[in-house]
Amino acid sequence: MASRLNPYISILDGRAREAIDFYHSVLGGETLISTFGEAGMEGVPADQVMHGHLETTAGYVLMVADAPSEMMAVTAGDNISVSISGDAEDAEALRGYFEGLSVGGRVNEPLASAPWGDEFGMLTDKFGINWMVNIAGPES
């Protein structure tokens, strides 16, 4: 698989599952949902969506997640990030994108091993745009 550039929407008020179901009803395709609880979190956000993935038959990919207030401050208008993801064979290019996009910006979470087995990092570029980079692990 070649690397992909995808929008990633953070949903307020615990409504990410509702949102991905809505986008699925409009765009069709297949969904995959992981919760914060599946990643080991407890309490209120455990049942909320840590990662929702919709891939349509047209090839569109839309990612959606809940934005628990205890984890992040999000306001409407600031609730979208751009996600670049790919396989391990794209790792060198993906790391280069992460490094390049961070110049003049702020690394919010360095590229590192994530609970789901991939390498993942987040940054805000010098224009205030949020980016996430995910490099699939050997099991993905």
VMD Tcl script that builds the backbone (N, CA, C; Angstrom):
set m [mol new atoms 420]
animate dup $m
set s [atomselect $m all]
$s set {name element resname resid chain x y z} {
  {N N MET 1 A 0.848 -1.185 0.000}
  {CA C MET 1 A 0.000 0.000 0.000}
  {C C MET 1 A 0.885 1.235 0.000}
  {N N ALA 2 A 0.573 2.177 -0.825}
  {CA C ALA 2 A 1.278 3.464 -0.822}
  {C C ALA 2 A 0.792 4.282 0.368}
  {N N SER 3 A 1.597 5.259 0.777}
  {CA C SER 3 A 1.148 6.110 1.877}
  {C C SER 3 A -0.049 6.938 1.422}
  {N N ARG 4 A -0.891 7.360 2.406}
  {CA C ARG 4 A -2.114 8.096 2.101}
  {C C ARG 4 A -2.198 9.354 2.951}
  {N N LEU 5 A -2.858 10.346 2.408}
  {CA C LEU 5 A -3.137 11.594 3.099}
  {C C LEU 5 A -4.629 11.609 3.402}
  {N N ASN 6 A -4.995 11.707 4.704}
  {CA C ASN 6 A -6.397 11.573 5.110}
  {C C ASN 6 A -6.807 12.662 6.091}
  {N N PRO 7 A -8.043 13.153 5.987}
  {CA C PRO 7 A -8.567 14.035 7.033}
  {C C PRO 7 A -8.878 13.217 8.289}
  {N N TYR 8 A -8.681 13.838 9.445}
  {CA C TYR 8 A -8.945 13.186 10.729}
  {C C TYR 8 A -9.737 14.169 11.576}
  {N N ILE 9 A -10.983 13.843 11.846}
  {CA C ILE 9 A -11.902 14.756 12.516}
  {C C ILE 9 A -12.074 14.363 13.979}
  {N N SER 10 A -11.865 15.318 14.877}
  {CA C SER 10 A -12.118 15.112 16.308}
  {C C SER 10 A -13.521 15.602 16.612}
  {N N ILE 11 A -14.331 14.720 17.206}
  {CA C ILE 11 A -15.737 15.010 17.463}
  {C C ILE 11 A -15.947 15.313 18.942}
  {N N LEU 12 A -16.681 16.372 19.220}
  {CA C LEU 12 A -16.970 16.778 20.591}
  {C C LEU 12 A -18.154 16.005 21.162}
  {N N ASP 13 A -18.267 16.003 22.470}
  {CA C ASP 13 A -19.434 15.473 23.199}
  {C C ASP 13 A -19.656 13.974 23.034}
  {N N GLY 14 A -18.589 13.185 22.789}
  {CA C GLY 14 A -18.732 11.741 22.722}
  {C C GLY 14 A -19.584 11.239 21.573}
  {N N ARG 15 A -19.607 11.964 20.461}
  {CA C ARG 15 A -20.497 11.609 19.351}
  {C C ARG 15 A -19.770 11.047 18.129}
  {N N ALA 16 A -18.522 10.582 18.305}
  {CA C ALA 16 A -17.763 10.083 17.154}
  {C C ALA 16 A -18.405 8.857 16.522}
  {N N ARG 17 A -18.926 7.939 17.344}
  {CA C ARG 17 A -19.564 6.741 16.785}
  {C C ARG 17 A -20.773 7.152 15.943}
  {N N GLU 18 A -21.547 8.095 16.436}
  {CA C GLU 18 A -22.693 8.615 15.676}
  {C C GLU 18 A -22.223 9.251 14.375}
  {N N ALA 19 A -21.120 10.010 14.441}
  {CA C ALA 19 A -20.601 10.692 13.258}
  {C C ALA 19 A -20.132 9.694 12.205}
  {N N ILE 20 A -19.370 8.681 12.622}
  {CA C ILE 20 A -18.867 7.730 11.623}
  {C C ILE 20 A -20.015 6.916 11.022}
  {N N ASP 21 A -21.029 6.614 11.834}
  {CA C ASP 21 A -22.212 5.933 11.292}
  {C C ASP 21 A -22.913 6.811 10.261}
  {N N PHE 22 A -22.983 8.114 10.536}
  {CA C PHE 22 A -23.596 9.051 9.588}
  {C C PHE 22 A -22.789 9.119 8.294}
  {N N TYR 23 A -21.468 9.306 8.417}
  {CA C TYR 23 A -20.623 9.371 7.214}
  {C C TYR 23 A -20.721 8.069 6.422}
  {N N HIS 24 A -20.800 6.944 7.123}
  {CA C HIS 24 A -20.956 5.648 6.461}
  {C C HIS 24 A -22.280 5.585 5.688}
  {N N SER 25 A -23.352 6.108 6.294}
  {CA C SER 25 A -24.658 6.074 5.617}
  {C C SER 25 A -24.657 6.935 4.360}
  {N N VAL 26 A -23.860 7.979 4.348}
  {CA C VAL 26 A -23.793 8.874 3.189}
  {C C VAL 26 A -22.805 8.362 2.141}
  {N N LEU 27 A -21.622 7.927 2.591}
  {CA C LEU 27 A -20.534 7.593 1.673}
  {C C LEU 27 A -20.393 6.105 1.381}
  {N N GLY 28 A -21.046 5.257 2.210}
  {CA C GLY 28 A -20.899 3.818 2.040}
  {C C GLY 28 A -19.538 3.341 2.500}
  {N N GLY 29 A -19.200 2.098 2.163}
  {CA C GLY 29 A -17.887 1.563 2.486}
  {C C GLY 29 A -17.871 0.714 3.740}
  {N N GLU 30 A -16.706 0.566 4.321}
  {CA C GLU 30 A -16.485 -0.267 5.498}
  {C C GLU 30 A -15.923 0.579 6.630}
  {N N THR 31 A -16.379 0.290 7.849}
  {CA C THR 31 A -15.876 1.015 9.014}
  {C C THR 31 A -15.117 0.082 9.944}
  {N N LEU 32 A -14.198 0.667 10.675}
  {CA C LEU 32 A -13.446 -0.018 11.715}
  {C C LEU 32 A -13.365 0.950 12.886}
  {N N ILE 33 A -13.751 0.496 14.074}
  {CA C ILE 33 A -13.772 1.380 15.247}
  {C C ILE 33 A -13.000 0.732 16.381}
  {N N SER 34 A -12.102 1.512 17.002}
  {CA C SER 34 A -11.369 1.101 18.204}
  {C C SER 34 A -11.703 2.086 19.310}
  {N N THR 35 A -11.890 1.573 20.517}
  {CA C THR 35 A -12.222 2.443 21.643}
  {C C THR 35 A -10.991 2.726 22.503}
  {N N PHE 36 A -11.102 3.753 23.333}
  {CA C PHE 36 A -10.034 4.054 24.285}
  {C C PHE 36 A -9.861 2.889 25.262}
  {N N GLY 37 A -10.957 2.238 25.628}
  {CA C GLY 37 A -10.898 1.089 26.530}
  {C C GLY 37 A -10.080 -0.052 25.953}
  {N N GLU 38 A -10.187 -0.272 24.648}
  {CA C GLU 38 A -9.400 -1.322 24.004}
  {C C GLU 38 A -7.911 -1.016 24.061}
  {N N ALA 39 A -7.555 0.259 24.245}
  {CA C ALA 39 A -6.157 0.669 24.372}
  {C C ALA 39 A -5.729 0.737 25.838}
  {N N GLY 40 A -6.621 0.315 26.756}
  {CA C GLY 40 A -6.262 0.238 28.165}
  {C C GLY 40 A -6.766 1.365 29.043}
  {N N MET 41 A -7.493 2.329 28.482}
  {CA C MET 41 A -8.015 3.431 29.299}
  {C C MET 41 A -9.252 2.990 30.060}
  {N N GLU 42 A -9.434 3.578 31.227}
  {CA C GLU 42 A -10.615 3.295 32.042}
  {C C GLU 42 A -11.408 4.580 32.236}
  {N N GLY 43 A -12.587 4.448 32.799}
  {CA C GLY 43 A -13.420 5.610 33.088}
  {C C GLY 43 A -14.284 6.006 31.911}
  {N N VAL 44 A -14.714 7.256 31.948}
  {CA C VAL 44 A -15.675 7.763 30.960}
  {C C VAL 44 A -15.226 7.559 29.514}
  {N N PRO 45 A -13.966 7.870 29.137}
  {CA C PRO 45 A -13.625 7.741 27.720}
  {C C PRO 45 A -13.436 6.301 27.244}
  {N N ALA 46 A -13.493 5.308 28.140}
  {CA C ALA 46 A -13.218 3.923 27.747}
  {C C ALA 46 A -14.120 3.447 26.607}
  {N N ASP 47 A -15.372 3.857 26.591}
  {CA C ASP 47 A -16.303 3.434 25.542}
  {C C ASP 47 A -16.307 4.363 24.337}
  {N N GLN 48 A -15.566 5.452 24.426}
  {CA C GLN 48 A -15.547 6.404 23.311}
  {C C GLN 48 A -14.563 5.949 22.231}
  {N N VAL 49 A -14.713 6.527 21.061}
  {CA C VAL 49 A -13.924 6.133 19.892}
  {C C VAL 49 A -12.548 6.783 19.934}
  {N N MET 50 A -11.512 5.928 20.037}
  {CA C MET 50 A -10.139 6.406 19.938}
  {C C MET 50 A -9.758 6.581 18.465}
  {N N HIS 51 A -10.260 5.665 17.636}
  {CA C HIS 51 A -9.972 5.723 16.203}
  {C C HIS 51 A -11.114 5.090 15.417}
  {N N GLY 52 A -11.737 5.897 14.586}
  {CA C GLY 52 A -12.745 5.405 13.663}
  {C C GLY 52 A -12.225 5.582 12.254}
  {N N HIS 53 A -12.372 4.563 11.436}
  {CA C HIS 53 A -11.797 4.561 10.095}
  {C C HIS 53 A -12.906 4.157 9.115}
  {N N LEU 54 A -13.172 5.001 8.156}
  {CA C LEU 54 A -14.141 4.705 7.105}
  {C C LEU 54 A -13.406 4.709 5.779}
  {N N GLU 55 A -13.471 3.581 5.075}
  {CA C GLU 55 A -12.899 3.504 3.738}
  {C C GLU 55 A -14.021 3.180 2.776}
  {N N THR 56 A -14.225 4.058 1.807}
  {CA C THR 56 A -15.340 3.902 0.880}
  {C C THR 56 A -14.922 3.114 -0.352}
  {N N THR 57 A -15.909 2.631 -1.099}
  {CA C THR 57 A -15.618 1.912 -2.335}
  {C C THR 57 A -15.004 2.837 -3.381}
  {N N ALA 58 A -15.188 4.147 -3.214}
  {CA C ALA 58 A -14.574 5.117 -4.126}
  {C C ALA 58 A -13.109 5.379 -3.768}
  {N N GLY 59 A -12.635 4.777 -2.656}
  {CA C GLY 59 A -11.245 4.958 -2.256}
  {C C GLY 59 A -11.022 6.087 -1.273}
  {N N TYR 60 A -12.086 6.754 -0.822}
  {CA C TYR 60 A -11.939 7.816 0.170}
  {C C TYR 60 A -11.688 7.202 1.538}
  {N N VAL 61 A -10.863 7.856 2.332}
  {CA C VAL 61 A -10.631 7.428 3.704}
  {C C VAL 61 A -10.911 8.626 4.609}
  {N N LEU 62 A -11.761 8.404 5.589}
  {CA C LEU 62 A -12.103 9.431 6.566}
  {C C LEU 62 A -11.876 8.833 7.943}
  {N N MET 63 A -11.183 9.562 8.797}
  {CA C MET 63 A -10.919 9.096 10.153}
  {C C MET 63 A -11.620 10.020 11.139}
  {N N VAL 64 A -12.168 9.413 12.195}
  {CA C VAL 64 A -12.968 10.143 13.168}
  {C C VAL 64 A -12.627 9.627 14.559}
  {N N ALA 65 A -12.551 10.524 15.536}
  {CA C ALA 65 A -12.302 10.114 16.921}
  {C C ALA 65 A -13.023 11.053 17.871}
  {N N ASP 66 A -13.337 10.527 19.064}
  {CA C ASP 66 A -13.863 11.387 20.116}
  {C C ASP 66 A -12.739 12.254 20.656}
  {N N ALA 67 A -13.108 13.404 21.183}
  {CA C ALA 67 A -12.161 14.345 21.779}
  {C C ALA 67 A -12.550 14.562 23.238}
  {N N PRO 68 A -12.236 13.570 24.115}
  {CA C PRO 68 A -12.595 13.736 25.528}
  {C C PRO 68 A -11.966 14.990 26.120}
  {N N SER 69 A -12.762 15.793 26.804}
  {CA C SER 69 A -12.274 17.072 27.333}
  {C C SER 69 A -11.108 16.894 28.294}
  {N N GLU 70 A -11.041 15.756 28.985}
  {CA C GLU 70 A -9.927 15.532 29.905}
  {C C GLU 70 A -8.623 15.194 29.182}
  {N N MET 71 A -8.699 14.956 27.865}
  {CA C MET 71 A -7.502 14.624 27.092}
  {C C MET 71 A -7.049 15.750 26.168}
  {N N MET 72 A -7.993 16.542 25.679}
  {CA C MET 72 A -7.628 17.584 24.724}
  {C C MET 72 A -8.674 18.691 24.690}
  {N N ALA 73 A -8.211 19.862 24.343}
  {CA C ALA 73 A -9.114 20.998 24.185}
  {C C ALA 73 A -9.363 21.178 22.684}
  {N N VAL 74 A -10.598 21.033 22.277}
  {CA C VAL 74 A -10.964 21.145 20.869}
  {C C VAL 74 A -12.172 22.046 20.765}
  {N N THR 75 A -12.141 22.936 19.799}
  {CA C THR 75 A -13.305 23.768 19.513}
  {C C THR 75 A -13.673 23.562 18.048}
  {N N ALA 76 A -14.930 23.754 17.733}
  {CA C ALA 76 A -15.360 23.639 16.343}
  {C C ALA 76 A -14.494 24.552 15.497}
  {N N GLY 77 A -14.002 24.039 14.402}
  {CA C GLY 77 A -13.069 24.771 13.548}
  {C C GLY 77 A -11.642 24.305 13.754}
  {N N ASP 78 A -11.318 23.835 14.967}
  {CA C ASP 78 A -9.993 23.294 15.265}
  {C C ASP 78 A -10.038 21.782 15.357}
  {N N ASN 79 A -11.113 21.181 14.928}
  {CA C ASN 79 A -11.326 19.767 15.191}
  {C C ASN 79 A -10.992 18.857 14.013}
  {N N ILE 80 A -10.070 19.291 13.159}
  {CA C ILE 80 A -9.643 18.428 12.060}
  {C C ILE 80 A -8.127 18.444 11.982}
  {N N SER 81 A -7.571 17.279 11.730}
  {CA C SER 81 A -6.142 17.108 11.521}
  {C C SER 81 A -5.959 16.409 10.185}
  {N N VAL 82 A -4.749 16.457 9.669}
  {CA C VAL 82 A -4.427 15.727 8.460}
  {C C VAL 82 A -3.569 14.541 8.879}
  {N N SER 83 A -3.923 13.369 8.410}
  {CA C SER 83 A -3.220 12.140 8.759}
  {C C SER 83 A -2.513 11.594 7.531}
  {N N ILE 84 A -1.230 11.267 7.701}
  {CA C ILE 84 A -0.482 10.575 6.651}
  {C C ILE 84 A -0.143 9.207 7.222}
  {N N SER 85 A -0.528 8.162 6.514}
  {CA C SER 85 A -0.271 6.818 7.018}
  {C C SER 85 A 0.257 5.935 5.900}
  {N N GLY 86 A 1.023 4.932 6.299}
  {CA C GLY 86 A 1.555 3.997 5.323}
  {C C GLY 86 A 2.170 2.794 5.998}
  {N N ASP 87 A 2.659 1.883 5.182}
  {CA C ASP 87 A 3.272 0.653 5.668}
  {C C ASP 87 A 4.731 0.876 6.039}
  {N N ALA 88 A 5.317 -0.147 6.646}
  {CA C ALA 88 A 6.714 -0.082 7.069}
  {C C ALA 88 A 7.647 0.232 5.894}
  {N N GLU 89 A 7.300 -0.222 4.689}
  {CA C GLU 89 A 8.157 0.063 3.534}
  {C C GLU 89 A 8.189 1.556 3.189}
  {N N ASP 90 A 7.208 2.316 3.678}
  {CA C ASP 90 A 7.179 3.764 3.470}
  {C C ASP 90 A 7.768 4.530 4.655}
  {N N ALA 91 A 8.321 3.819 5.635}
  {CA C ALA 91 A 8.741 4.429 6.898}
  {C C ALA 91 A 9.716 5.584 6.707}
  {N N GLU 92 A 10.712 5.413 5.857}
  {CA C GLU 92 A 11.706 6.471 5.676}
  {C C GLU 92 A 11.055 7.756 5.154}
  {N N ALA 93 A 10.195 7.629 4.159}
  {CA C ALA 93 A 9.505 8.805 3.612}
  {C C ALA 93 A 8.587 9.425 4.655}
  {N N LEU 94 A 7.848 8.583 5.396}
  {CA C LEU 94 A 6.918 9.096 6.407}
  {C C LEU 94 A 7.653 9.824 7.532}
  {N N ARG 95 A 8.781 9.282 7.956}
  {CA C ARG 95 A 9.592 9.970 8.979}
  {C C ARG 95 A 10.094 11.306 8.441}
  {N N GLY 96 A 10.456 11.326 7.158}
  {CA C GLY 96 A 10.899 12.578 6.531}
  {C C GLY 96 A 9.789 13.615 6.483}
  {N N TYR 97 A 8.565 13.170 6.182}
  {CA C TYR 97 A 7.428 14.095 6.181}
  {C C TYR 97 A 7.240 14.679 7.579}
  {N N PHE 98 A 7.293 13.803 8.584}
  {CA C PHE 98 A 7.101 14.254 9.965}
  {C C PHE 98 A 8.155 15.304 10.322}
  {N N GLU 99 A 9.402 14.995 10.019}
  {CA C GLU 99 A 10.498 15.926 10.327}
  {C C GLU 99 A 10.323 17.245 9.584}
  {N N GLY 100 A 10.021 17.165 8.298}
  {CA C GLY 100 A 9.868 18.372 7.493}
  {C C GLY 100 A 8.695 19.241 7.924}
  {N N LEU 101 A 7.566 18.611 8.213}
  {CA C LEU 101 A 6.382 19.365 8.635}
  {C C LEU 101 A 6.563 20.020 9.993}
  {N N SER 102 A 7.455 19.468 10.809}
  {CA C SER 102 A 7.649 20.015 12.151}
  {C C SER 102 A 8.559 21.244 12.172}
  {N N VAL 103 A 9.279 21.507 11.087}
  {CA C VAL 103 A 10.189 22.654 11.047}
  {C C VAL 103 A 9.396 23.945 11.237}
  {N N GLY 104 A 9.747 24.694 12.256}
  {CA C GLY 104 A 9.060 25.948 12.566}
  {C C GLY 104 A 7.759 25.746 13.307}
  {N N GLY 105 A 7.406 24.496 13.544}
  {CA C GLY 105 A 6.161 24.187 14.246}
  {C C GLY 105 A 6.443 23.594 15.616}
  {N N ARG 106 A 5.551 22.717 16.062}
  {CA C ARG 106 A 5.665 22.129 17.405}
  {C C ARG 106 A 5.327 20.639 17.321}
  {N N VAL 107 A 6.234 19.803 17.823}
  {CA C VAL 107 A 5.960 18.375 17.918}
  {C C VAL 107 A 5.148 18.154 19.184}
  {N N ASN 108 A 3.930 17.679 19.033}
  {CA C ASN 108 A 3.044 17.438 20.175}
  {C C ASN 108 A 3.251 16.050 20.766}
  {N N GLU 109 A 3.583 15.092 19.914}
  {CA C GLU 109 A 3.886 13.727 20.330}
  {C C GLU 109 A 4.906 13.180 19.349}
  {N N PRO 110 A 6.134 12.933 19.813}
  {CA C PRO 110 A 7.170 12.441 18.895}
  {C C PRO 110 A 6.783 11.095 18.273}
  {N N LEU 111 A 7.334 10.817 17.105}
  {CA C LEU 111 A 7.135 9.508 16.496}
  {C C LEU 111 A 7.696 8.449 17.442}
  {N N ALA 112 A 6.846 7.531 17.854}
  {CA C ALA 112 A 7.244 6.493 18.803}
  {C C ALA 112 A 6.278 5.328 18.682}
  {N N SER 113 A 6.628 4.230 19.299}
  {CA C SER 113 A 5.767 3.053 19.313}
  {C C SER 113 A 4.454 3.393 20.011}
  {N N ALA 114 A 3.331 3.029 19.382}
  {CA C ALA 114 A 1.994 3.318 19.912}
  {C C ALA 114 A 1.378 2.030 20.469}
  {N N PRO 115 A 0.348 2.166 21.332}
  {CA C PRO 115 A -0.285 0.976 21.916}
  {C C PRO 115 A -0.838 -0.007 20.882}
  {N N TRP 116 A -1.161 0.460 19.684}
  {CA C TRP 116 A -1.726 -0.428 18.666}
  {C C TRP 116 A -0.637 -1.068 17.796}
  {N N GLY 117 A 0.646 -0.851 18.154}
  {CA C GLY 117 A 1.730 -1.541 17.479}
  {C C GLY 117 A 2.382 -0.800 16.329}
  {N N ASP 118 A 1.869 0.353 15.981}
  {CA C ASP 118 A 2.445 1.152 14.908}
  {C C ASP 118 A 3.371 2.212 15.506}
  {N N GLU 119 A 4.062 2.919 14.643}
  {CA C GLU 119 A 4.840 4.093 15.034}
  {C C GLU 119 A 3.947 5.296 14.730}
  {N N PHE 120 A 3.788 6.195 15.689}
  {CA C PHE 120 A 2.817 7.275 15.555}
  {C C PHE 120 A 3.366 8.553 16.186}
  {N N GLY 121 A 3.059 9.690 15.572}
  {CA C GLY 121 A 3.430 10.984 16.132}
  {C C GLY 121 A 2.465 12.059 15.679}
  {N N MET 122 A 2.428 13.162 16.441}
  {CA C MET 122 A 1.553 14.293 16.113}
  {C C MET 122 A 2.359 15.581 16.193}
  {N N LEU 123 A 2.000 16.527 15.333}
  {CA C LEU 123 A 2.652 17.827 15.341}
  {C C LEU 123 A 1.681 18.899 14.874}
  {N N THR 124 A 2.020 20.119 15.180}
  {CA C THR 124 A 1.314 21.284 14.650}
  {C C THR 124 A 2.331 22.041 13.817}
  {N N ASP 125 A 2.027 22.255 12.540}
  {CA C ASP 125 A 2.995 22.931 11.675}
  {C C ASP 125 A 3.025 24.435 11.942}
  {N N LYS 126 A 3.919 25.127 11.285}
  {CA C LYS 126 A 4.100 26.564 11.536}
  {C C LYS 126 A 2.890 27.402 11.132}
  {N N PHE 127 A 1.921 26.793 10.457}
  {CA C PHE 127 A 0.699 27.496 10.077}
  {C C PHE 127 A -0.475 27.162 10.994}
  {N N GLY 128 A -0.211 26.332 12.027}
  {CA C GLY 128 A -1.255 25.959 12.976}
  {C C GLY 128 A -2.079 24.752 12.566}
  {N N ILE 129 A -1.642 24.031 11.528}
  {CA C ILE 129 A -2.363 22.840 11.067}
  {C C ILE 129 A -1.839 21.619 11.828}
  {N N ASN 130 A -2.766 20.809 12.346}
  {CA C ASN 130 A -2.408 19.598 13.073}
  {C C ASN 130 A -2.199 18.450 12.100}
  {N N TRP 131 A -1.121 17.710 12.315}
  {CA C TRP 131 A -0.763 16.566 11.479}
  {C C TRP 131 A -0.535 15.343 12.356}
  {N N MET 132 A -0.889 14.172 11.847}
  {CA C MET 132 A -0.594 12.898 12.492}
  {C C MET 132 A 0.093 12.025 11.440}
  {N N VAL 133 A 1.139 11.332 11.871}
  {CA C VAL 133 A 1.831 10.402 10.985}
  {C C VAL 133 A 1.792 9.025 11.637}
  {N N ASN 134 A 1.370 8.024 10.875}
  {CA C ASN 134 A 1.280 6.654 11.374}
  {C C ASN 134 A 2.005 5.720 10.407}
  {N N ILE 135 A 2.971 4.972 10.959}
  {CA C ILE 135 A 3.717 3.992 10.176}
  {C C ILE 135 A 3.300 2.618 10.697}
  {N N ALA 136 A 2.668 1.837 9.845}
  {CA C ALA 136 A 2.151 0.532 10.259}
  {C C ALA 136 A 3.273 -0.355 10.761}
  {N N GLY 137 A 2.982 -1.046 11.859}
  {CA C GLY 137 A 3.935 -1.994 12.419}
  {C C GLY 137 A 3.946 -3.288 11.630}
  {N N PRO 138 A 4.820 -4.201 11.994}
  {CA C PRO 138 A 4.950 -5.448 11.242}
  {C C PRO 138 A 3.698 -6.313 11.251}
  {N N GLU 139 A 2.843 -6.172 12.269}
  {CA C GLU 139 A 1.631 -6.987 12.386}
  {C C GLU 139 A 0.430 -6.365 11.702}
  {N N SER 140 A 0.496 -5.075 11.322}
  {CA C SER 140 A -0.668 -4.346 10.789}
  {C C SER 140 A -0.990 -4.748 9.374}
}
mol reanalyze $m
mol bondsrecalc $m
mol representation Tube
mol addrep $m
